Amino acid sequence: MESSVLDKAFEIAGIGIIGVFVFMTVFYLIILGLDKFFPYEKQNSVGKSNIAVDNTDNDNED
């Protein structure tokens, strides 16, 4: 195998590895930005939802 082929293979592999780390860094920064704009809000208690329930008595059955 020629050294120029091996050098080209290492160059392509290096570009790919650098590309992956650049993408991971950008993706991490996007996640941090989303977390800043839409922060996590802890629920009051476990099992409760924020759905409004109508508890009025409707005894008007026909």
N, CA, C and O atoms as CSV, one atom per row, in Angstrom:
chain,resi,resn,atom,element,x,y,z
A,1,MET,N,N,0.844,-1.172,0.000
A,1,MET,CA,C,0.000,0.000,0.000
A,1,MET,C,C,0.893,1.240,0.000
A,1,MET,O,O,1.881,1.313,0.730
A,2,GLU,N,N,0.536,2.174,-0.804
A,2,GLU,CA,C,1.330,3.396,-0.892
A,2,GLU,C,C,1.061,4.291,0.312
A,2,GLU,O,O,-0.026,4.279,0.889
A,3,SER,N,N,2.057,5.051,0.668
A,3,SER,CA,C,1.889,5.956,1.808
A,3,SER,C,C,0.941,7.094,1.473
A,3,SER,O,O,0.297,7.632,2.374
A,4,SER,N,N,0.834,7.478,0.205
A,4,SER,CA,C,-0.078,8.560,-0.149
A,4,SER,C,C,-1.535,8.127,0.038
A,4,SER,O,O,-2.380,8.944,0.403
A,5,VAL,N,N,-1.832,6.851,-0.209
A,5,VAL,CA,C,-3.185,6.344,0.006
A,5,VAL,C,C,-3.487,6.317,1.501
A,5,VAL,O,O,-4.580,6.692,1.925
A,6,LEU,N,N,-2.528,5.877,2.288
A,6,LEU,CA,C,-2.706,5.839,3.737
A,6,LEU,C,C,-2.852,7.248,4.307
A,6,LEU,O,O,-3.673,7.479,5.195
A,7,ASP,N,N,-2.065,8.176,3.805
A,7,ASP,CA,C,-2.176,9.566,4.257
A,7,ASP,C,C,-3.544,10.133,3.919
A,7,ASP,O,O,-4.145,10.834,4.733
A,8,LYS,N,N,-4.038,9.837,2.729
A,8,LYS,CA,C,-5.358,10.332,2.324
A,8,LYS,C,C,-6.451,9.705,3.196
A,8,LYS,O,O,-7.420,10.377,3.550
A,9,ALA,N,N,-6.300,8.419,3.544
A,9,ALA,CA,C,-7.282,7.759,4.405
A,9,ALA,C,C,-7.307,8.394,5.795
A,9,ALA,O,O,-8.378,8.618,6.359
A,10,PHE,N,N,-6.121,8.685,6.346
A,10,PHE,CA,C,-6.075,9.354,7.653
A,10,PHE,C,C,-6.653,10.764,7.581
A,10,PHE,O,O,-7.287,11.225,8.530
A,11,GLU,N,N,-6.440,11.439,6.479
A,11,GLU,CA,C,-6.987,12.791,6.313
A,11,GLU,C,C,-8.520,12.745,6.291
A,11,GLU,O,O,-9.181,13.553,6.944
A,12,ILE,N,N,-9.070,11.802,5.541
A,12,ILE,CA,C,-10.528,11.671,5.471
A,12,ILE,C,C,-11.104,11.275,6.830
A,12,ILE,O,O,-12.128,11.812,7.251
A,13,ALA,N,N,-10.449,10.336,7.515
A,13,ALA,CA,C,-10.910,9.926,8.847
A,13,ALA,C,C,-10.844,11.089,9.833
A,13,ALA,O,O,-11.756,11.273,10.640
A,14,GLY,N,N,-9.772,11.871,9.772
A,14,GLY,CA,C,-9.636,13.025,10.663
A,14,GLY,C,C,-10.711,14.061,10.423
A,14,GLY,O,O,-11.260,14.628,11.368
A,15,ILE,N,N,-11.016,14.312,9.145
A,15,ILE,CA,C,-12.078,15.268,8.825
A,15,ILE,C,C,-13.415,14.766,9.365
A,15,ILE,O,O,-14.209,15.549,9.886
A,16,GLY,N,N,-13.665,13.463,9.241
A,16,GLY,CA,C,-14.911,12.893,9.758
A,16,GLY,C,C,-15.015,13.008,11.261
A,16,GLY,O,O,-16.071,13.362,11.785
A,17,ILE,N,N,-13.935,12.714,11.963
A,17,ILE,CA,C,-13.945,12.789,13.435
A,17,ILE,C,C,-14.138,14.233,13.894
A,17,ILE,O,O,-14.905,14.499,14.820
A,18,ILE,N,N,-13.435,15.165,13.240
A,18,ILE,CA,C,-13.600,16.584,13.588
A,18,ILE,C,C,-15.029,17.027,13.311
A,18,ILE,O,O,-15.607,17.782,14.094
A,19,GLY,N,N,-15.605,16.565,12.204
A,19,GLY,CA,C,-16.993,16.909,11.878
A,19,GLY,C,C,-17.971,16.418,12.926
A,19,GLY,O,O,-18.921,17.120,13.270
A,20,VAL,N,N,-17.746,15.218,13.436
A,20,VAL,CA,C,-18.624,14.675,14.475
A,20,VAL,C,C,-18.541,15.526,15.733
A,20,VAL,O,O,-19.570,15.842,16.330
A,21,PHE,N,N,-17.335,15.902,16.146
A,21,PHE,CA,C,-17.196,16.715,17.358
A,21,PHE,C,C,-17.755,18.117,17.179
A,21,PHE,O,O,-18.302,18.687,18.123
A,22,VAL,N,N,-17.624,18.686,15.976
A,22,VAL,CA,C,-18.224,19.998,15.713
A,22,VAL,C,C,-19.742,19.893,15.805
A,22,VAL,O,O,-20.390,20.740,16.419
A,23,PHE,N,N,-20.310,18.853,15.194
A,23,PHE,CA,C,-21.762,18.665,15.263
A,23,PHE,C,C,-22.225,18.480,16.703
A,23,PHE,O,O,-23.220,19.080,17.111
A,24,MET,N,N,-21.515,17.657,17.482
A,24,MET,CA,C,-21.907,17.431,18.877
A,24,MET,C,C,-21.846,18.726,19.681
A,24,MET,O,O,-22.705,18.963,20.531
A,25,THR,N,N,-20.847,19.564,19.427
A,25,THR,CA,C,-20.733,20.837,20.134
A,25,THR,C,C,-21.886,21.761,19.780
A,25,THR,O,O,-22.481,22.378,20.664
A,26,VAL,N,N,-22.207,21.861,18.490
A,26,VAL,CA,C,-23.317,22.723,18.060
A,26,VAL,C,C,-24.631,22.209,18.628
A,26,VAL,O,O,-25.454,22.999,19.090
A,27,PHE,N,N,-24.840,20.902,18.600
A,27,PHE,CA,C,-26.065,20.315,19.129
A,27,PHE,C,C,-26.184,20.584,20.627
A,27,PHE,O,O,-27.273,20.886,21.115
A,28,TYR,N,N,-25.075,20.478,21.361
A,28,TYR,CA,C,-25.075,20.760,22.799
A,28,TYR,C,C,-25.424,22.224,23.060
A,28,TYR,O,O,-26.179,22.526,23.984
A,29,LEU,N,N,-24.889,23.119,22.263
A,29,LEU,CA,C,-25.197,24.539,22.437
A,29,LEU,C,C,-26.665,24.833,22.121
A,29,LEU,O,O,-27.278,25.686,22.763
A,30,ILE,N,N,-27.227,24.138,21.142
A,30,ILE,CA,C,-28.651,24.293,20.845
A,30,ILE,C,C,-29.490,23.825,22.028
A,30,ILE,O,O,-30.473,24.473,22.387
A,31,ILE,N,N,-29.109,22.705,22.635
A,31,ILE,CA,C,-29.839,22.200,23.805
A,31,ILE,C,C,-29.745,23.197,24.958
A,31,ILE,O,O,-30.741,23.443,25.639
A,32,LEU,N,N,-28.568,23.773,25.186
A,32,LEU,CA,C,-28.442,24.774,26.252
A,32,LEU,C,C,-29.319,25.990,25.965
A,32,LEU,O,O,-29.944,26.531,26.877
A,33,GLY,N,N,-29.368,26.421,24.715
A,33,GLY,CA,C,-30.212,27.558,24.346
A,33,GLY,C,C,-31.682,27.262,24.555
A,33,GLY,O,O,-32.418,28.103,25.071
A,34,LEU,N,N,-32.119,26.076,24.160
A,34,LEU,CA,C,-33.518,25.703,24.372
A,34,LEU,C,C,-33.841,25.615,25.850
A,34,LEU,O,O,-34.937,25.989,26.267
A,35,ASP,N,N,-32.908,25.128,26.647
A,35,ASP,CA,C,-33.129,25.040,28.087
A,35,ASP,C,C,-33.230,26.427,28.710
A,35,ASP,O,O,-33.958,26.621,29.683
A,36,LYS,N,N,-32.511,27.378,28.158
A,36,LYS,CA,C,-32.575,28.745,28.680
A,36,LYS,C,C,-33.906,29.408,28.320
A,36,LYS,O,O,-34.494,30.111,29.142
A,37,PHE,N,N,-34.382,29.181,27.085
A,37,PHE,CA,C,-35.637,29.794,26.649
A,37,PHE,C,C,-36.861,29.067,27.189
A,37,PHE,O,O,-37.891,29.695,27.435
A,38,PHE,N,N,-36.764,27.756,27.376
A,38,PHE,CA,C,-37.871,26.958,27.883
A,38,PHE,C,C,-37.396,26.164,29.096
A,38,PHE,O,O,-37.143,24.965,28.982
A,39,PRO,N,N,-37.271,26.810,30.258
A,39,PRO,CA,C,-36.731,26.107,31.434
A,39,PRO,C,C,-37.692,25.038,31.937
A,39,PRO,O,O,-38.900,25.095,31.708
A,40,TYR,N,N,-37.114,24.064,32.628
A,40,TYR,CA,C,-37.892,22.968,33.210
A,40,TYR,C,C,-38.699,23.499,34.380
A,40,TYR,O,O,-38.168,24.182,35.255
A,41,GLU,N,N,-39.987,23.179,34.389
A,41,GLU,CA,C,-40.848,23.571,35.496
A,41,GLU,C,C,-41.261,22.319,36.255
A,41,GLU,O,O,-41.904,21.429,35.698
A,42,LYS,N,N,-40.887,22.256,37.526
A,42,LYS,CA,C,-41.193,21.084,38.338
A,42,LYS,C,C,-42.671,21.094,38.699
A,42,LYS,O,O,-43.236,22.139,39.021
A,43,GLN,N,N,-43.286,19.923,38.643
A,43,GLN,CA,C,-44.695,19.786,39.002
A,43,GLN,C,C,-44.854,19.932,40.516
A,43,GLN,O,O,-43.911,19.691,41.270
A,44,ASN,N,N,-46.050,20.327,40.956
A,44,ASN,CA,C,-46.308,20.502,42.381
A,44,ASN,C,C,-46.230,19.188,43.135
A,44,ASN,O,O,-45.605,19.115,44.193
A,45,SER,N,N,-46.854,18.156,42.605
A,45,SER,CA,C,-46.803,16.853,43.251
A,45,SER,C,C,-46.887,15.772,42.186
A,45,SER,O,O,-47.304,16.022,41.056
A,46,VAL,N,N,-46.492,14.593,42.560
A,46,VAL,CA,C,-46.480,13.480,41.623
A,46,VAL,C,C,-47.909,13.029,41.346
A,46,VAL,O,O,-48.710,12.874,42.268
A,47,GLY,N,N,-48.218,12.824,40.089
A,47,GLY,CA,C,-49.525,12.305,39.726
A,47,GLY,C,C,-50.558,13.356,39.428
A,47,GLY,O,O,-51.607,13.038,38.867
A,48,LYS,N,N,-50.307,14.587,39.779
A,48,LYS,CA,C,-51.261,15.642,39.482
A,48,LYS,C,C,-50.959,16.227,38.113
A,48,LYS,O,O,-49.802,16.365,37.717
A,49,SER,N,N,-52.003,16.559,37.416
A,49,SER,CA,C,-51.837,17.188,36.109
A,49,SER,C,C,-52.431,18.589,36.155
A,49,SER,O,O,-53.101,18.961,37.118
A,50,ASN,N,N,-52.184,19.338,35.131
A,50,ASN,CA,C,-52.679,20.709,35.061
A,50,ASN,C,C,-53.995,20.785,34.298
A,50,ASN,O,O,-54.316,21.834,33.740
A,51,ILE,N,N,-54.753,19.715,34.260
A,51,ILE,CA,C,-56.013,19.688,33.541
A,51,ILE,C,C,-57.099,20.237,34.464
A,51,ILE,O,O,-57.238,19.804,35.608
A,52,ALA,N,N,-57.857,21.188,33.953
A,52,ALA,CA,C,-58.944,21.771,34.725
A,52,ALA,C,C,-60.108,20.792,34.769
A,52,ALA,O,O,-60.494,20.228,33.745
A,53,VAL,N,N,-60.665,20.594,35.958
A,53,VAL,CA,C,-61.777,19.674,36.137
A,53,VAL,C,C,-62.984,20.470,36.573
A,53,VAL,O,O,-62.900,21.283,37.494
A,54,ASP,N,N,-64.115,20.239,35.914
A,54,ASP,CA,C,-65.356,20.924,36.258
A,54,ASP,C,C,-66.058,20.118,37.337
A,54,ASP,O,O,-66.563,19.027,37.072
A,55,ASN,N,N,-66.094,20.651,38.560
A,55,ASN,CA,C,-66.707,19.932,39.672
A,55,ASN,C,C,-68.102,20.450,40.015
A,55,ASN,O,O,-68.579,20.230,41.128
A,56,THR,N,N,-68.752,21.123,39.097
A,56,THR,CA,C,-70.094,21.628,39.373
A,56,THR,C,C,-71.089,20.471,39.348
A,56,THR,O,O,-70.931,19.520,38.583
A,57,ASP,N,N,-72.101,20.562,40.184
A,57,ASP,CA,C,-73.126,19.515,40.250
A,57,ASP,C,C,-74.182,19.810,39.201
A,57,ASP,O,O,-74.828,20.858,39.238
A,58,ASN,N,N,-74.351,18.917,38.296
A,58,ASN,CA,C,-75.397,19.033,37.273
A,58,ASN,C,C,-76.416,17.926,37.513
A,58,ASN,O,O,-76.310,16.830,36.964
A,59,ASP,N,N,-77.402,18.237,38.342
A,59,ASP,CA,C,-78.422,17.244,38.661
A,59,ASP,C,C,-79.615,17.352,37.718
A,59,ASP,O,O,-80.686,16.825,38.017
A,60,ASN,N,N,-79.450,18.006,36.620
A,60,ASN,CA,C,-80.556,18.198,35.670
A,60,ASN,C,C,-80.562,17.052,34.664
A,60,ASN,O,O,-80.273,17.262,33.486
A,61,GLU,N,N,-80.881,15.873,35.104
A,61,GLU,CA,C,-80.962,14.729,34.200
A,61,GLU,C,C,-82.381,14.633,33.661
A,61,GLU,O,O,-83.345,14.673,34.425
A,62,ASP,N,N,-82.502,14.509,32.379
A,62,ASP,CA,C,-83.843,14.428,31.765
A,62,ASP,C,C,-84.279,13.004,31.565
A,62,ASP,O,O,-85.376,12.759,31.063
